[in-house]
Amino acid sequence: MPVIVKSAKRISEEIGYGRETIPALVAHGGLPAWKEDGVWRAVYDELVEWAKQRRVEQQGRRVRQ
């Protein structure tokens, strides 16, 4: 069974972004999280994969600049 991270605070701690950015990251950055009963939730392994992918994308942009 997947580990569910519950709360904007926990999610933001896992991904290294502020809590207030979660809605924008979900809408525009592909963050794999959802709001259920007023609480932000995400599958831990999906957060880790998302963060790894973002790091790879950021490193690629630096190399091309």
C-alpha positions as CSV (number, residue, x, y, z in Angstrom):
1,M,0.0,0.0,0.0
2,P,1.4,3.4,-0.9
3,V,2.4,5.9,1.7
4,I,0.2,9.0,1.6
5,V,1.7,12.3,2.7
6,K,-1.0,14.4,4.2
7,S,-0.9,18.2,4.6
8,A,0.5,21.0,2.6
9,K,3.3,21.4,5.2
10,R,4.5,17.8,4.8
11,I,4.3,17.9,1.0
12,S,6.2,21.2,0.9
13,E,8.9,19.8,3.2
14,E,9.3,16.8,0.9
15,I,9.6,18.8,-2.3
16,G,11.5,21.8,-1.0
17,Y,8.9,24.4,-2.0
18,G,6.7,26.7,0.1
19,R,3.2,25.5,1.0
20,E,1.6,28.4,-0.9
21,T,3.1,27.2,-4.2
22,I,1.5,23.7,-4.1
23,P,-1.7,24.7,-6.0
24,A,0.4,26.3,-8.8
25,L,2.7,23.4,-8.9
26,V,-0.2,21.0,-9.2
27,A,-1.9,23.1,-11.9
28,H,1.2,24.1,-14.0
29,G,4.1,22.0,-12.8
30,G,2.7,18.5,-12.8
31,L,3.0,18.0,-9.0
32,P,1.2,14.7,-8.3
33,A,-0.9,15.9,-5.4
34,W,-4.6,16.4,-4.8
35,K,-6.9,18.0,-2.3
36,E,-9.4,15.8,-0.5
37,D,-11.7,16.9,2.2
38,G,-9.8,20.2,2.4
39,V,-6.4,18.4,3.0
40,W,-3.6,18.2,0.4
41,R,-2.4,14.6,-0.2
42,A,0.2,12.9,-2.3
43,V,1.8,9.5,-2.7
44,Y,5.3,9.7,-1.3
45,D,7.0,7.7,-4.1
46,E,5.3,10.0,-6.7
47,L,6.6,13.1,-4.9
48,V,10.2,11.7,-4.9
49,E,10.0,10.9,-8.6
50,W,8.5,14.3,-9.4
51,A,11.4,16.0,-7.5
52,K,14.0,13.9,-9.3
53,Q,12.5,14.8,-12.6
54,R,12.5,18.5,-11.7
55,R,16.1,18.3,-10.7
56,V,17.1,16.7,-14.1
57,E,15.1,19.4,-16.0
58,Q,16.8,22.2,-14.0
59,Q,20.3,20.7,-14.6
60,G,19.5,20.4,-18.3
61,R,18.5,24.1,-18.5
62,R,21.8,25.1,-16.8
63,V,23.9,23.1,-19.2
64,R,22.2,24.7,-22.2
65,Q,22.5,28.3,-21.0
